[in-house]
Amino acid sequence: MPKEKIVKKQPKRKIAELIENFPILGLIRYEWRWKKNNRWRMPKMNIHVQRADPESMHLQASNCPYYGRAYIGRENGDRGTRFEYMIAVNHDDMEVSRLLWEQDDPEKMSKDIFQVISPDEVSYLVWVSAIRWYEPSSEEREKETGGDLFGKENTGMELDVIVFRRPKKASFKELIETADHQKQEREEAYKYFPKKMPEFPGIHQGLSDGCKMHAFLSGGGLRVVCLDNDGKDVAYGEHPHIEEALDHLEEDFLAGGRPYEEVYGKLYPHYLTGSTLPTSNLDARIRRGETFDCWRERDEIIFELKGYAHTETPKNVLDQIERTGSAVQWRNRGYLYQTERTRFPSGDPAFSTKVISSPLNRDGANPWMYDVVKTGRGENFWEAVKKAFSAPEIEIHQAGNMTELLDVIAAGTDPYVLGPEAVRIEYQDYIIRGMHYFGNENPDTVCNLDYLVDMDQLRPLVEKLLRDKTSFITETGTHDMVCTLVWMIQ
């Protein structure tokens, strides 16, 4: 269980001054008095006074009830319960509302106290965090009670109290509006590019020197970015958000590349975990496990964002089911799917899709999720990033042998994938690209299914491509699901 910081008992004179200024504090302290050896004792108390800010409007209780399966621990082995709540106090220093949290109440926030009291009637707010300490339960008691975590003896009471005074230049009502706006900005930040886009002269110099940048998500959720040159580490940055990780990388490159222990733990903290709330669209991509690589080619910065795409049932299939009520089979990327009507447990209508058959060497998650890359080119890092985000998704494969290579080419791709490049295959030292073809030349091989079944016809075309770099054209599918690709090595 987590260790709780022991509340320091403030000097009596200081507490008396604060109670005189905020009389409600005396009532709170009295409310939480506790009894030991038939004597009433006042709790240890720590009081902090500050102006209310937007963050104070979105506080949430972190309660550990007596009959729960969690507790607060401290160094001497005692176990504690915790109860947190918010009080609204009027201009006469009287409590006018109290906001409590139930066990399952994840949506409630401290600002909700104003749902039952007008903000204009409130002079200040008081946040109370009360910890009641007990001796730990014995093994015998846990067995007797069916798992009681606490002993019978109450060993102490501690209060951590924050008084939130009215903001200097705003009312509580205006503060709530500001807090909600900032919260919405944070929650929707994943939709937009970073607000600040530094020029990164160091990173650009590293790319000009032949370095390659790589970014990824660590096991703990940290955003990690590094520069290397032919496998040699040149600079490094990590942070709970990618923007700051890039700042660290820039700083490290300009400093000549420092040992990790001279940076993290000294100049910056040892970050243990990344943030679950992305600060931009780029941060969101890394947060969900995608990676990016960046390098320079001649006068351009190349930025490749690698991630995953999901198979979606085509709209014309759903429309056909709506019209007929019957299940429909359809093909995509060499897989045969079947979609039919179904219902959720609630009774609401829905569609269900399953895989009927898979092409060779394509089991597991591949029918539903597959690797894609989005590539951008620009004069600088941020221009290349923006171009990559607006670029079409290109499916990428690694083929380990000729059989796998033939299988990938035979499967083609979703005809609705935007181009010009639709498929990319890494095979030995080759990069093979499948480009959407809209020319007048006849295809070299045609199949009215979404998968080329005649490998004897496909193999010589692929062998000639590898040997002479001679491109060829494939056409699969029928009606509005026709996919025509020209295959080439670039």
C-alpha positions in Angstrom: 0.0 0.0 0.0 1.2 3.6 -0.6 3.0 5.4 2.2 1.4 8.6 3.2 3.4 11.7 4.2 2.8 12.3 7.9 1.0 15.5 8.5 3.2 17.9 10.5 1.4 19.4 13.4 1.6 23.2 12.9 2.4 25.4 15.9 -0.6 26.2 18.1 -0.2 29.9 17.6 -0.3 29.5 13.8 -3.4 27.3 14.0 -5.1 29.8 16.3 -4.4 32.7 13.9 -5.8 30.7 11.0 -8.9 29.7 12.9 -9.4 33.3 13.9 -9.3 34.3 10.2 -11.3 31.3 9.1 -13.6 30.2 11.9 -14.9 27.2 10.0 -11.5 25.5 10.7 -12.2 25.3 14.4 -15.4 23.4 13.7 -13.7 21.1 11.3 -11.0 20.3 13.8 -13.6 19.7 16.5 -15.6 17.4 14.2 -12.5 15.2 13.7 -11.5 14.9 17.4 -10.8 11.4 18.5 -10.8 9.5 21.8 -8.0 7.6 23.5 -7.9 6.3 27.0 -11.3 8.0 27.6 -9.8 11.4 26.7 -10.7 13.5 23.7 -7.8 14.6 21.6 -7.5 17.1 18.8 -6.1 15.9 15.4 -2.8 16.9 14.1 -3.5 19.6 11.6 -1.8 21.2 8.6 -3.5 24.2 7.0 -2.6 25.9 3.8 -4.2 29.0 2.5 -4.1 30.0 -1.2 -6.1 31.7 -3.9 -8.5 29.4 -5.8 -7.2 28.5 -9.3 -8.5 26.5 -12.2 -7.0 23.3 -10.9 -8.9 23.7 -7.6 -12.2 23.4 -9.5 -11.4 19.9 -10.7 -10.3 18.2 -7.5 -11.6 14.7 -6.9 -11.6 12.7 -3.7 -9.3 9.7 -3.2 -11.1 7.9 -0.4 -10.0 4.8 1.4 -13.1 3.6 3.4 -12.9 1.4 6.5 -14.6 -1.5 4.9 -12.7 -1.3 1.6 -9.8 -3.4 0.5 -7.2 -0.6 0.5 -5.6 1.5 3.2 -3.0 4.3 3.7 0.2 3.0 5.2 2.9 4.8 7.2 6.4 3.9 8.4 5.5 2.5 11.8 3.1 0.0 10.2 -0.2 1.7 11.1 -3.0 1.6 8.6 -5.2 4.5 7.8 -8.6 5.3 6.2 -8.9 8.5 4.2 -12.0 10.7 3.7 -11.9 13.8 1.5 -14.5 16.4 0.8 -15.2 20.0 0.0 -17.0 22.7 2.1 -18.4 26.0 0.8 -18.4 28.9 3.3 -20.4 32.0 3.0 -19.5 35.6 3.9 -20.6 35.0 7.6 -18.1 32.2 7.9 -20.9 29.6 8.0 -20.9 26.3 6.1 -23.5 26.5 3.4 -22.7 23.3 1.4 -20.7 20.1 1.6 -19.7 18.0 -1.3 -19.1 14.3 -0.6 -17.9 11.5 -3.0 -19.5 8.1 -3.1 -17.5 4.9 -3.7 -18.2 4.9 -7.5 -18.4 8.6 -8.4 -15.6 9.2 -11.0 -17.3 12.1 -12.7 -17.8 14.3 -9.7 -15.5 17.3 -9.3 -15.0 20.0 -6.6 -16.7 22.6 -8.8 -20.0 20.6 -8.5 -20.4 22.1 -5.0 -21.8 25.2 -6.9 -24.7 23.1 -8.2 -26.5 23.5 -4.9 -25.2 26.9 -3.9 -24.7 30.1 -5.9 -21.1 31.1 -6.4 -22.0 34.6 -5.4 -22.9 33.4 -1.9 -19.5 31.7 -1.3 -16.6 33.5 0.4 -14.1 30.7 0.3 -13.9 26.9 -0.1 -12.2 24.4 2.2 -10.8 21.1 1.0 -10.4 18.5 3.8 -8.4 15.3 3.7 -8.9 13.4 6.9 -6.8 10.3 7.8 -7.8 8.1 10.8 -5.0 5.8 11.9 -5.4 2.3 13.3 -3.1 -0.4 14.4 -2.8 -3.1 11.8 -5.2 -6.0 12.0 -3.9 -9.3 13.4 -4.1 -12.5 11.3 -6.6 -13.8 13.8 -8.8 -10.7 13.4 -8.6 -10.8 9.6 -9.8 -14.4 9.7 -12.6 -13.7 12.3 -13.9 -10.7 10.4 -13.5 -12.1 6.9 -10.6 -9.7 5.9 -10.8 -6.7 8.2 -7.6 -4.7 7.5 -7.7 -2.6 10.7 -7.2 -3.4 14.4 -9.5 -2.2 17.1 -7.2 0.5 18.4 -7.4 4.0 16.9 -3.9 5.4 17.0 -4.3 8.9 15.6 -6.1 11.5 13.5 -4.6 13.8 10.9 -6.1 16.6 8.9 -4.6 18.2 5.8 -6.7 21.3 5.0 -6.6 23.8 2.1 -8.5 27.0 2.2 -9.2 28.3 -1.3 -9.9 32.0 -1.2 -11.8 33.8 -3.9 -9.6 34.7 -6.9 -8.3 38.3 -6.9 -9.7 39.4 -10.3 -12.5 36.9 -10.8 -15.6 35.5 -9.2 -16.0 31.8 -8.5 -18.4 31.6 -11.4 -15.8 33.1 -13.8 -13.2 30.8 -12.4 -15.3 27.7 -13.2 -15.7 28.9 -16.8 -11.9 29.4 -17.1 -11.3 26.0 -15.5 -13.7 24.2 -17.8 -12.2 25.9 -20.9 -8.7 25.0 -19.8 -9.8 21.4 -19.1 -11.4 21.1 -22.5 -8.3 22.4 -24.1 -6.2 19.8 -22.3 -8.6 17.0 -23.2 -8.8 18.0 -26.8 -5.1 18.8 -27.2 -4.7 15.5 -29.0 -6.5 16.9 -32.0 -4.0 19.7 -32.7 -0.4 20.3 -33.4 1.8 21.6 -30.5 1.2 25.3 -29.6 4.9 25.9 -29.6 7.1 24.7 -32.4 10.8 25.6 -31.6 13.2 25.9 -34.5 15.5 23.2 -33.2 18.8 24.4 -34.8 20.7 21.6 -33.0 18.4 18.8 -34.2 18.6 20.2 -37.7 22.4 20.2 -37.5 22.4 16.6 -36.4 20.2 15.6 -39.3 22.5 17.5 -41.7 25.4 15.6 -40.1 23.8 12.3 -41.1 22.0 11.5 -37.8 18.7 9.8 -37.7 16.0 10.6 -35.1 13.9 7.9 -33.6 11.0 8.4 -31.1 9.0 5.7 -29.2 7.1 5.0 -26.0 9.0 3.4 -23.1 7.5 0.6 -21.0 6.5 3.1 -18.4 4.8 5.4 -20.9 7.6 8.0 -21.2 8.1 9.6 -24.6 11.7 8.8 -25.7 13.6 10.4 -28.6 17.2 10.0 -29.7 19.6 10.9 -32.4 22.1 8.3 -33.6 24.7 8.2 -36.4 25.4 4.7 -37.8 24.4 3.1 -34.5 26.3 5.5 -32.3 24.2 7.5 -29.8 24.6 11.2 -30.3 21.8 12.8 -28.2 18.9 11.7 -26.0 15.7 13.1 -24.5 12.9 11.7 -22.4 9.8 13.2 -20.7 6.1 12.4 -20.0 5.3 14.5 -23.2 7.0 14.4 -26.6 7.4 18.2 -26.9 9.6 18.4 -23.8 11.4 15.2 -24.8 12.3 17.0 -28.1 13.5 20.0 -26.1 15.7 17.8 -24.0 17.1 16.2 -27.2 17.9 19.6 -28.6 19.6 20.7 -25.4 21.6 17.4 -25.2 22.8 17.7 -28.8 24.0 21.3 -28.3 25.8 20.2 -25.1 27.7 17.5 -27.0 25.7 14.5 -25.8 25.9 13.9 -22.1 25.8 10.7 -20.0 22.3 9.9 -18.9 23.1 10.1 -15.2 24.4 13.6 -15.6 21.1 14.8 -16.9 18.3 12.8 -15.3 18.4 12.9 -11.5 20.5 16.1 -11.6 19.2 18.6 -14.2 15.9 16.9 -14.6 14.0 14.5 -12.4 14.0 10.7 -13.0 10.7 10.5 -14.8 9.0 7.2 -13.9 5.9 7.2 -16.1 4.5 9.2 -19.0 1.3 11.2 -19.0 -2.0 9.6 -20.0 -3.3 12.9 -21.2 -1.7 13.9 -24.5 -0.6 17.5 -25.1 -0.8 17.4 -29.0 -1.6 15.1 -31.9 2.1 14.1 -32.1 2.2 13.3 -28.4 -1.1 11.3 -28.8 0.5 9.2 -31.5 3.5 8.3 -29.4 1.2 7.8 -26.4 -0.7 5.0 -28.2 2.5 3.2 -29.1 3.3 4.6 -32.5 6.9 5.6 -33.5 8.5 8.1 -35.8 11.8 8.4 -37.7 13.3 11.5 -39.1 16.3 12.1 -41.4 17.6 14.4 -44.1 17.7 13.6 -47.8 19.5 16.3 -49.8 17.6 19.5 -49.1 14.5 17.9 -47.5 13.7 16.6 -44.0 11.9 13.3 -44.2 9.5 12.4 -41.3 7.9 8.9 -41.1 5.1 8.2 -38.6 4.6 4.5 -38.1 1.5 3.0 -36.5 -1.5 0.8 -37.1 -4.7 1.0 -39.1 -7.9 -0.9 -38.5 -10.0 -2.8 -41.0 -13.5 -1.3 -41.3 -16.5 -2.8 -43.0 -17.2 -0.9 -46.3 -20.2 1.3 -46.4 -21.7 -0.4 -49.4 -21.6 -3.7 -47.5 -23.5 -2.2 -44.6 -26.0 -0.6 -47.0 -26.6 -3.9 -48.7 -27.3 -5.6 -45.3 -29.7 -2.7 -44.4 -31.6 -3.3 -47.7 -31.7 -7.1 -47.6 -31.3 -8.1 -44.0 -29.0 -10.9 -45.1 -25.4 -11.5 -44.2 -22.8 -10.3 -46.8 -19.4 -11.8 -47.5 -16.7 -9.4 -48.7 -12.9 -9.5 -49.3 -10.2 -7.1 -48.4 -6.4 -7.5 -48.4 -6.8 -11.2 -49.2 -9.1 -11.9 -46.3 -12.7 -13.1 -46.6 -15.1 -11.5 -44.1 -18.7 -11.9 -43.3 -20.9 -9.2 -41.8 -24.4 -9.7 -40.5 -26.9 -8.0 -38.2 -26.8 -8.6 -34.5 -27.8 -6.9 -31.3 -26.0 -5.6 -28.2 -27.0 -7.1 -24.8 -29.1 -3.9 -24.4 -31.1 -4.9 -27.4 -29.8 -2.1 -29.6 -29.1 -3.1 -33.3 -25.5 -3.6 -34.4 -23.4 -5.3 -37.0 -21.0 -8.2 -36.4 -18.0 -9.0 -38.7 -15.9 -12.2 -38.6 -13.1 -13.7 -40.7 -14.2 -16.6 -42.9 -10.7 -17.3 -44.4 -7.2 -15.9 -44.4 -4.5 -15.9 -47.0 -1.3 -17.7 -46.5 0.9 -16.6 -43.5 -1.7 -14.1 -42.3 -3.1 -15.3 -39.0 -3.5 -13.6 -35.7 -4.4 -9.9 -35.5 -3.6 -9.1 -39.1 -7.2 -9.3 -40.4 -8.2 -6.4 -38.1 -5.1 -4.3 -37.5 -2.0 -3.8 -39.8 1.1 -1.7 -39.9 1.0 1.6 -41.8 3.3 4.5 -42.4 2.6 8.2 -43.1 5.4 10.1 -44.7 6.0 13.9 -44.9 8.7 16.0 -46.5 9.6 19.6 -45.7 12.3 22.2 -45.4 12.3 21.8 -41.6 11.2 19.3 -38.9 7.7 20.8 -38.2 6.9 21.2 -41.9 7.7 17.6 -42.5 5.6 16.6 -39.4 2.6 18.5 -40.7 2.9 16.9 -44.2 3.1 13.5 -42.6 -0.2 14.0 -40.7 -2.0 15.0 -43.9 -0.4 12.2 -45.9 -2.3 8.9 -46.8 -1.7 5.8 -44.7 0.5 3.2 -46.5 0.3 -0.4 -45.4 3.8 -1.8 -44.7 5.0 -5.4 -44.6 8.1 -7.3 -43.8 8.5 -10.4 -46.1 11.0 -12.9 -44.9 11.0 -15.1 -48.0 9.6 -15.4 -51.5 6.4 -17.1 -50.4 5.6 -14.3 -48.0 6.5 -11.7 -50.6 4.1 -13.3 -53.1 1.4 -13.5 -50.5 1.6 -9.8 -49.7 1.6 -8.7 -53.4 -1.3 -11.1 -54.1 -3.4 -9.6 -51.3 -3.0 -6.0 -52.6 -4.7 -3.5 -50.3 -8.0 -1.8 -49.5 -9.0 0.0 -52.8 -10.2 2.9 -50.7 -6.7 3.6 -49.3 -5.6 7.0 -50.7 -2.5 7.1 -52.8 -0.5 7.3 -54.7 1.5 4.7 -52.7 -0.8 2.1 -51.2 1.5 -0.8 -50.1 5.1 -0.9 -49.0 7.1 -4.2 -48.6 10.5 -4.6 -47.0 12.1 -7.7 -48.6 15.9 -8.3 -48.1 17.5 -5.1 -49.3 14.6 -4.0 -51.4 11.8 -1.6 -50.8 8.9 -2.6 -53.0 6.0 -0.2 -53.5 2.5 -0.8 -54.7 1.2 2.4 -56.3 -2.4 3.1 -57.3 -2.6 2.9 -61.1 -4.9 5.0 -63.2 -3.2 4.7 -66.6 -4.3 3.0 -69.9 -2.0 0.0 -69.9 -3.6 -3.4 -69.4 -2.9 -5.2 -66.1 -0.4 -8.1 -66.3 -2.6 -10.2 -64.1 -6.3 -9.9 -63.2 -8.5 -11.7 -60.7 -12.2 -10.8 -59.9 -11.5 -11.7 -56.2 -9.6 -9.4 -53.8 -6.7 -11.9 -53.8 -4.6 -13.1 -56.7 -4.9 -16.9 -56.5 -2.7 -17.8 -59.5 0.8 -17.8 -58.0 2.2 -19.4 -61.1 1.2 -16.3 -63.0 2.5 -13.9 -60.3 5.9 -15.5 -59.5 7.7 -14.7 -62.8 6.5 -11.0 -62.6 7.9 -10.7 -59.1 11.2 -12.4 -60.0 11.6 -10.1 -63.0 10.9 -7.1 -60.7 13.6 -8.2 -58.3 16.1 -9.0 -61.1 15.5 -6.1 -63.6 13.4 -3.7 -61.6 10.7 -4.1 -64.2 7.4 -2.9 -62.9 4.1 -4.8 -63.4 0.4 -4.1 -62.9 -2.2 -6.2 -60.9 -5.9 -5.8 -60.8 -8.2 -7.5 -58.1 -11.8 -7.2 -57.1 -15.0 -6.3 -59.0 -17.5 -3.5 -59.2 -16.6 -0.6 -56.8 -14.0 -2.7 -55.0 -11.5 -2.9 -57.9 -7.9 -2.3 -56.8 -5.3 -1.7 -59.6 -1.7 -1.4 -58.4 1.6 -0.9 -60.2 4.5 -2.6 -58.4 8.0 -1.1 -58.5 11.3 -0.9 -56.7 12.4 2.6 -55.8 
